[in-house]
Amino acid sequence: MPAEPAESAVETRGLEPVPDSERGGRVRELVPTWVAANISVLLLTMGAGLVIFNKLNIWQVLVVALAAPVVSYGMVGLISIAGKRGGAPGMALSRAVFGQRGNLFPGALIWVARWGWETINAVSGAYAVLTVLDLLFGVRANTPLIVVTLLFFVSCTFVVSGLGINALRVCSKWSTYLFGAFSVLVLGYLVLTTDWAAVFDKPAGSTAMMIAGIGTIAAGGISWVPSGPDFTRYLPRTASAKGMVGATIGGAGIVVLPMVLMGAVMAVGTPDLASAADPVSFIGELLPVWLAVPYLLIALVGMLLINSMSMYSAGFTAQTLGIKVPRAWAVSVNAVISLVFGFLLMVVAKSFFGSFISFLTLLAVAFSAWIGVFGVDMLRRTTYDGPALLDTTPGSAYWYRGGFAWQAMTAWGAALVVGLLFTKVDWFAGPLSGTWAGRNGLGWVVGILTSGVLYAVLPRSAPPAGPAEASEPALAGSLSN
């Protein structure tokens, strides 16, 4: 999706919309983008968790692995359509919905939520390096080495995310090829060495746990929803909306389905995963060194890309919050936070998996309130006023009343509260978490429905003046392109 001049390796564009003359991207480039966004050994851990914690059998895991990317990345693809309409990052487009000041509230929450996601990925990457060092040289983890590996991983992430979309696009392409090849090798090894009788003889778990599993796996994709437009703003306005949604789901599903299934199969050989201190070392125990080391190294590149993509979007979010620095430097704030929180998680926390699942659950709820409001707004809006998105003064068409669109703010705030009421994690339980929706881990679904329905029935704000450029059909019509 290149848009920068060929002689520039660093993307210098920030929140400003991409001019039509520079929109040379292609829909098919979204496939490696969303493949790269899911190249993580955490999916193996999550697949194993479906067997160990949710007590699901392999057929139920298959249903979860099929449904989760369709649900979550379907939303990513749909919201991504706003990127080709407005040519701007997702949280910049969000100003048109919440108002210039109102957007600071969901923006700040999403920015903070990214700290957790980037910390989790940084920790996983550091554990991958530590596991490789242990397998090859017998070097055991210690506090100084943890600091060094974390610093190495976060520094590489900072460099790639700082370079921008061109670097991400190239890295995504090659990591897709390499990770795909080694995943086939791992799959072949598992086919030959797994006790399949034990896998298929496992009794089925409850439907509630299967639904909750879909939510757990989908949470990772849900966290990408506000970032979807960041990766489609270089697409021409004529790009197929159906193709964008299909490429997003397909790119994610290619990775999520086999990885979750492989993790479930691996769980047969690692019943003590529930008490594991990290999400990676079990791979070294299950696979021979000649396969585990290159696989972990390629997965390390994938996790670096995931974090780079997250920090890339976080840079835009920081700019929408009023941090007056170039995007490439805005990501440095998240890099420092990843280092600090990553150290605490690796050295202080007792159970990585428990912390991870709790984080995913709360992450989905935090993002769901924004998704419902923004999604309903997309059904009404056909275009965005580029200059108004950047104008943060009372003269902006997106200033509304005092800088706030009270309808969007009301729906967003109410959905956050309601979603938490139905949510339960290790250290928090909402008063409605014992209901059917709560037991099935559907707090995030309640959040999306609450914000979407409430925003739809509230009276609309006075429509801002549209830009001079030609508008596009509404969402329902554009899906037929």
KEDREN-468645 format. One record per residue: residue in three letters; x, y, z of N, C-alpha, C in turn. Coordinates in steps of 0.2 Angstrom, whole numbers, plus 5000, padded with zeros to 4 digits. Layout:
N
ALAXYZXYZXYZ
...
This chain:
481
MET500449945000500050005000500450065000
PRO500950074996501450124996501150194994
ALA501350244998501050304996501650364996
GLU502150345000502650395000503150394994
PRO503450444993503950444987504450384988
ALA504650354982505050294982505750314985
GLU505950374985506650384988506550394996
SER505950394999505950395006505750335009
ALA506150305013505950245017505550255023
VAL505550315025505150335031504450365029
GLU503950335032503250375031503250435035
THR503150495032503150555036502450575037
ARG501950555033501250575034500950555041
GLY500650605044500350585051499550575050
LEU499150625053498450615053498150645047
GLU498450685043498150715037497950655032
PRO497350665029497150625024497550615018
VAL497550555015497950535010497650565003
PRO497950604999497650634993497450574988
ASP496950584984496750534980497350514975
SER497750564973498250544969498850504971
GLU498850494978499350454981499050384983
ARG498450374982498150304984498250254979
GLY498850224979499050164975498950094977
GLY498650094983498650024986498149974983
ARG498249914984497749864982497449824987
VAL496849794986496549764991496849694993
ARG497249664989497549604990498149614995
GLU498349674995498949685000498749685007
LEU498049675009497749675015497849605018
VAL497949555013498049485016498649475020
PRO499249485017499849485021499849525027
THR499549585027499549625033499149595038
TRP498649565037498249525043498549455044
VAL498849425040499249365041499749385046
ALA500149445045500749465049500449485056
ALA499849505056499549535063499349475067
ASN499449415065499249355069499749305070
ILE500349315067500949275068501249275075
SER500949235079501149245086501049175089
VAL501549155093501449085097500949095102
LEU500649155104500149155108499549125106
LEU499449115100498849075097498949005099
LEU499548975099499648905101499448905108
THR499648955112499448955120498748955121
MET498448995117497649005117497348945115
GLY497548915110497248855108497248795113
ALA497848795116497948745122497548765127
GLY497448825129496948845134496248825133
LEU496048825127495348805126495248725128
VAL495748685128495748615130495848615137
ILE496348655140496448645147496048685152
PHE495848745150495448785154494648775152
ASN494548785146493848775144493548705143
LYS494048655144493848585143493448565137
LEU493648595131493348585125493748525121
ASN493348485117493648435113493948465106
ILE494248425102494548455096494048475091
TRP493448445091492848475087492648545089
GLN492548545095492348615098492848665097
VAL493448645097494048695096494048715089
LEU493848665084493848685077493248735076
VAL492648725079492148775078492348845081
VAL492748845087492948915089493448945084
ALA493948905082494448925077494148955071
LEU493648925069493248955063492849015064
ALA492549015069492049075071492449135073
ALA492949125077493249185080493549235075
PRO493949215070494149265065493649295061
VAL493149255059492549285055492249335059
VAL492049325066491749375070492149435071
SER492849425073493249485075493549525069
TYR493749485064494049515058493549535053
GLY492949505054492449535050492249605052
MET492349625058492249695061492849735059
VAL493449705059493949745057493949765049
GLY493649715045493549735038493049785037
LEU492549775041491949825040492149895042
ILE492449905047492749975050493249995045
SER493649955042494149975037493950015031
ILE493250005030492950035024493050115025
ALA493050135032493050205033493750235031
GLY494250195031494950215029494950235022
LYS494650195017494650215010494150275009
ARG493650285013493150345012493550405014
GLY493850405020494150465023494950475022
GLY495250415020495950425019496350445025
ALA496150435031496450455037496450395042
PRO496850395047496850345052496250335056
GLY496050275059495450265062495250315068
MET495750335072495650375077495550445075
ALA495850465069495750535067495050535064
LEU494750485060494050485058493550485064
SER493750455069493350455075493150525078
ARG493550575076493450645078492750665075
ALA492650635069491950655066491350625069
VAL491450575073490950545077490850575084
PHE491450585087491350605095491450675096
GLY491750715091491850775092492650785093
GLN492950845092493650855093493850845100
ARG493450865105493650855112493350785114
GLY492750765112492450705114492950645112
ASN493250645107493650595104494250585109
LEU494450625113494950615117494850565122
PHE494250555124494050505129494150435127
PRO493750415121493950345118494650335116
GLY494950395113495650385111496050375116
ALA495950405122496450385128496350315130
LEU495750295131495650225133495950175128
ILE495850185122496150135117496850145117
TRP497150205118497850205118498150165124
VAL497850175130498050145136497950065135
ALA497450045132497349975130497849945126
ARG498149985121498649965117499349955121
TRP499449985127499949975131500049905133
GLY499449875135499349805138499549755132
TRP499249775126499349725120500049725118
GLU500349785118501049785116501549755121
THR501349765128501749735133501649655133
ILE501049625131501049555131501449525125
ASN501449565119501849545113502549545115
ALA502749605118503449615120503749555124
VAL503349535129503449485134503549415130
SER503049405126503049345122503649335117
GLY503849395114504449395110505049385114
ALA505149415120505749405125505749335127
TYR505149305128505149235130505449185125
ALA505249205118505449165113506249175112
VAL506549235113507249235113507549195119
LEU507249205125507549165130507549085129
THR506949065126506948995125507448975120
VAL507549015114508048995109508748985113
LEU508949035117509549035120509648975125
ASP509048955128509148895132509248835128
LEU508848825122508848765118509548765115
LEU509848815113510448815109511148815114
PHE511048855119511648865123511648845130
GLY510948825132510848805139510848865144
VAL510748925141510748985145510148995148
ARG510148995155509449005159509349075160
ALA508649095160508449165161508649185168
ASN508849255168508949285174508749355173
THR508749395178508449465178508849505173
PRO509449515173509849555168509649525161
LEU509649465160509549435153508849455151
ILE508349455155507649475154507649545151
VAL507949595155508049665153508349665146
VAL508849635145509149635138508749615132
THR508349555133507949535128507349575127
LEU507049605132506549645132506749715128
LEU507349735130507549795126507749785119
PHE507949725117508149705110507449705106
PHE506949675109506349665105505949725104
VAL505949765110505549835109505949885105
SER506649885105506949925100506849905093
CYS506849845091506749825084506049845082
THR505549835087504849855086504849935084
PHE505149975088505150045087505450065081
VAL505950035078506250045072505750035066
VAL505449975066505049955061504449995061
SER504150005066503450045067503650125065
GLY504250145067504450215065504550225058
LEU504750175054504850175047504150185043
GLY503650155046502950165043502750105039
ILE502250125034501850075031502250035026
ASN502750075023503150035018503549975021
ALA503849995026504249945030503849885032
LEU503249905035502749855037502549805032
ARG502449835026502149795020502649745018
VAL503249765017503849725015503949665020
CYS503949685027504149635032503549585032
SER502949615031502349565032502349515026
LYS502549535020502549485015503049435016
TRP503649445018504149395019504049355025
SER503749385030503649345036503049295035
THR502649315031502049265029502349205026
TYR502749215021503049155017503449115022
LEU503849145026504249105030503849065036
PHE503449105039503049075044502649015042
GLY502349025036501848975033502248915032
ALA502848915029503248865027503448825034
PHE503648855039503848825045503248795049
SER502648825048502048805051501848735048
VAL501948725042501848665038502248615041
LEU502948625042503348575045503148555052
VAL502948605056502748585063502048545063
LEU501648565058501048525058501148455056
GLY501648445051501848375049502148335055
TYR502548375059502848335064502348315069
LEU501848355071501248345075500848285073
VAL500748285066500348225063500648165064
LEU501348165064501748095065501848075072
THR501848125077502048105083501448115089
THR500848145087500348155092499948085093
ASP499748075099499348025101498648045099
TRP498448025093497748045091497148015094
ALA497247955097496747925101496547965107
ALA497047995110496948035116496648105114
VAL496848125108496548195106495748185104
PHE495648135101494948125099494448095104
ASP494748065109494348035114494148085120
LYS494448145119494248195124493548205124
PRO493148205130492448225130492348295128
ALA491748315126491548375124491448425130
GLY491548485130491448535135490748565134
SER490648615139489948645138489948695133
THR489348705130489248755125489448825128
ALA489348835134489448905137490248915136
MET490648865138491348865137491548875130
MET491248845125491348855118491248925116
ILE490648955118490549025116491049075120
ALA491249055126491749095129492349095126
GLY492549035123493149025119493149065113
ILE492649075110492549115104492749185106
GLY492449205111492649275113493349285115
THR493649235118494349245120494849245114
ILE494749205109495149205103494949265099
ALA494349285099494149345095494349415098
ALA494549415104494749475108495349505104
GLY495849465102496449495099496249525092
GLY495749505088495549535082495149595084
ILE494749595089494349655091494749715092
SER495349695095495849755097496149785091
TRP496049755085496249785079495749835075
VAL495149825078494549865074494749935073
PRO494849975078494950045077495550055073
SER496050015072496650015068496550005061
GLY495949965059495849945052495950005047
PRO495650065048495750115043496450135042
ASP496850125047497550145046497950105041
PHE497650045039497950005034497550005027
THR497050045027496650045021496650125018
ARG496950165022496850235019497250255013
TYR497650205011498050215004497650174999
LEU497050145000496650114995496250164991
PRO496150164985495750214981495050204983
ARG494650254982493950254984493550204981
THR493850184975493450134971493550064973
ALA494050054978494149984981493549944983
SER493549884981492949844983492849834991
ALA492349854993492249845001492149775002
LYS491849734998491749664999492449634999
GLY492849654994493549624994493949645000
MET493849705003494249725009494049675015
VAL493349665016493149625021493449555020
GLY493349525014493549455013494349455014
ALA494749495012495449495012495649495020
THR495349535024495449545031495349475034
ILE494749455033494549385036494949335034
GLY495149325028495549275025496249275027
GLY496549335028497249345030497249325037
ALA496849345041496849325048496649245049
GLY496149225046495949155046496449105044
ILE496849125039497349075037497849055043
VAL497949105047498449095053498049065059
VAL497449095061497149085067496949005067
LEU496648985062496348915062496848865063
PRO497448865059497848805060498248815067
MET498348875069498748895075498348865081
VAL497748885081497348865087497248795088
LEU497148765082497048685082497748655084
MET498348685081498948655084499048655091
GLY498848715094498948725101498448675105
ALA497848665102497448615106497748545106
VAL498048525100498348465099498948455104
MET499348515104499948515109499748505116
ALA499148525118498948525125498948455127
VAL498848405123498848335125499448315128
GLY500048345125500748335128500948375133
THR500548435135500748475140500248495145
PRO499948445149499448455153499548505159
ASP500248525160500448565165500448645162
LEU500248655156500248725153499948775158
ALA499448755161499048795166499448835171
SER499948795173500448825178501048855175
ALA501148855168501748875165501848955167
ALA502548965168502649035169502749085163
ASP502749045157502749085151502449055145
PRO502249085140501849055135502249025129
VAL502949015130503348995124503748935125
SER503948925132504448865133504248795131
PHE503548795132503248725130503348705123
ILE503448745119503648735112504248695111
GLY504748725115505448685115505448615118
GLU504948605122504848545126504548495121
LEU504048515117503648475112504048455105
LEU504448505103504748505096505448485097
PRO505748455092506448445092506848505091
VAL507448515093507848575093507848605086
TRP507948555081508048575074507448615071
LEU506848595074506248625072506048685076
ALA506148675083505848725088506248795087
VAL506948785086507348855085507148895079
PRO507148865073506948915067506248935068
TYR505748885070505048905071504948965076
LEU505348965082505249015086505549085084
LEU506149075080506449135077505949165072
ILE505649125068505149155063504549185067
ALA504349155072503749175076503949245079
LEU504649245081504849305084504849365079
VAL504949355073504849405068504149425068
GLY503749375068502949385067502749435073
MET502949415079502749455085503049525085
LEU503649535082503949595081503449635076
LEU503249605071502749635066502149655070
ILE501849615074501249625077501249695081
ASN501849695085501949745089502049815085
SER502449805080502549865076501949895073
MET501449845071500849875068500449905073
SER500449875079500149905085500349975087
MET501049985087501350045089501250095083
TYR501250075077501150115071500450155072
SER499950115074499250145075499250185081
ALA499650165086499650195093499950265092
GLY500450275087500750335085500150385083
PHE499750365079499150405076498750425082
THR498550375086498150385092498450435097
ALA499150435098499450485102499350555099
GLN499450555092499350625089498650655090
THR498150605090497450635090497350655098
LEU497750635102497650655109498050725110
GLY498350745105498650815106499450815107
ILE499750755107500450745107500750775101
LYS501150835102501350865096502050845094
VAL502150785091502750755089502550715082
PRO503050705078502950665072502750595074
ARG502350565070502150495071502650445073
ALA503250455069503750405070504050415077
TRP503950475081504250485087503650465093
ALA503050475090502550465095502550395098
VAL502750345094502750275096503250265101
SER503750315102504250305108503950295115
VAL503350335115503050325122502750255123
ASN502450225118502250155119502850105120
ALA503350125117503950085117504250075125
VAL504250135128504550145135504050105139
ILE503350115138502850085143502950005142
SER503049985136503149915135503649885139
LEU504249925139504849895143504649895150
VAL504349945153504249945160503749895162
PHE503149895159502649845160502849775159
GLY503249765153503449695152503949665157
PHE504349715160504849685165504449665171
LEU503849705173503449685179503149615177
LEU502849605171502549545170502949485170
MET503549495168504049435167504349425174
VAL504449475178504849465184504349455190
VAL503849495190503349495196502749455196
ALA502449455190501849415189501949335190
LYS501549305193501649235194501349185189
SER500849205185500549165180500349215174
PHE500749195169500649235163499949225160
PHE499749155159499149145156498549175159
GLY498549175166497949205169497949275168
SER498549315168498549385167498349395160
PHE498549355155498349365148497649355147
ILE497349305149496549295148496149355151
SER496349375157496049435160496149495156
PHE496749505154496849565149496449565143
LEU496349505140496049495133495249515135
THR495049485140494249495142494149575143
LEU494549605146494449675147494549715141
LEU495049695137495249725131494649735126
ALA494249675126493749665121493149715123
VAL493049715130492549765132492749835131
ALA493349855132493549925131493449945124
PHE493649905119493549925112492849915110
SER492449875113491749865110491349925110
ALA491349965115490950025116491050075110
TRP491750085108491950125102491650095096
ILE491750025095491549995089490750005087
GLY490349995092489650005091489450075089
VAL489750125092489550195090489850205083
PHE490450195082490850205075490450165070
GLY490250105071489950065066489350095064
VAL488850115068488250145067488350205063
ASP488850245065488950305061489150295054
MET489550245053489750225046489150205042
LEU488550185045487950165041487650235038
ARG487750285042487450345040487950395036
ARG488550385037489050435034489350415027
THR489350455022489650435016490350465014
THR490550515018491150535017491350575023
TYR492050605023492350635029492650705026
ASP492550755030492850815029493550825031
GLY494050815026494750805028495050865032
PRO494950925030495150985034494850985041
ALA494250975041493850975048494150925053
LEU494350865050494750815054495350845058
LEU495650885055496350915057496250975061
ASP495651005060495451075064495251065071
THR495651075076495351065082495151125086
THR494951175082494751235085493951235085
PRO493651285088492951285088492651295081
GLY493051315077492751325070492751265066
SER492951205068492951145065492251125064
ALA492051095058491451065057491251005062
TYR491750975065491650925069491750945077
TRP491651005078491651035085491051015089
TYR490451015085489851005088489651055093
ARG489551025099489351075105489851075110
GLY490351125110490851125115491451075114
GLY491451055108491951005106491750935107
PHE491050925109490850855110490150835106
ALA490150775104489550755101489150715106
TRP488750745110488450715116488150645115
GLN487850635109487550575108488050515108
ALA488550525104489150475104489450465111
MET489550515114489850515121489350475126
THR488750485125488250455130488250375128
ALA488150365122488150295120488850255122
TRP489350285121490050255122490050245130
GLY489950295134490050285141489550235144
ALA488950235142488450185144488650115142
ALA488950105136489150035134489750015138
LEU490150055140490750035144490550015151
VAL490050045154489750025161489449965160
VAL488949955155488549895154488949835153
GLY489449845148489949785146490249765153
LEU490549805157490849785163490449745168
LEU489749765168489349735172489249665171
PHE489349645164489249575162489949535162
THR490449565164491149545164491449515170
LYS491849455169492149425175492849405173
VAL493349425177494049405176494249385183
ASP494949365183495249335190495149385196
TRP495149445194495149495200494549545200
PHE494049535195493449575195492949535192
ALA492349545195491749515193491149565193
GLY490849585188490249625187489649595190
PRO489249635193488649605196488149565192
LEU488249575185487849535180488249485177
SER488849465180489249415176488949345177
GLY488549335182488249275183487649255178
THR487449305174486849295170487149255164
TRP486649235159486849195153487449225149
ALA487349295148487849325144488549335148
GLY488449345154489049345158489449275159
ARG489049225160489349155160489649135153
ASN489449165148489649145141490249195139
GLY490449245143490949285141490749335136
LEU490149355136489849405131489849475133
GLY490149495138490149565140490349615134
TRP490849595130490949635124490449635119
VAL490049585118489449585113488949635116
VAL488849625123488349675126488549745125
GLY489249755125489449825124489349855117
ILE489449815112489349835105488649845104
LEU488149805106487449815105487249875109
THR487449885115487249945119487450005116
SER488050015114488250075111487950085104
GLY487850035100487650045093486850055094
VAL486450025098485750035098485650105101
LEU485950125106485850185110486050245105
TYR486650235102486850295097486350295091
ALA486050245089485550245083484950275085
VAL484650265091484050295093484050365096
LEU484650395098484750455100484750505094
PRO484450565095484350615090485050635087
ARG485150645080485750655077486050725078
SER486650735078486950795078486850835072
ALA486850895072486750935066487350915061
PRO487250895055487750865050488250915048
PRO488850905049489350955047489350955039
ALA489651015037489751025030490150975027
GLY490050945021490450895018490950925014
PRO491450885012492050905008491850915001
ALA492250954997492050964991492050904986
GLU492450854988492550794984491950754984
ALA491950714979491350664977491250624983
SER490550614985490450564990490350494988
GLU490350444992490350374991489650344993
PRO489350294990488750264993488850245000
ALA488250245003488250215010488550145011
LEU488650125017488950065018488550005015
ALA487950005015487549945012487649945005
GLY487650005002487750004995488449984993
SER488950014997489649994995489849924995
LEU489549884999489649815000489549774994
SER489149804989489049774983489549784978
ASN490049834979490549844974490949784973
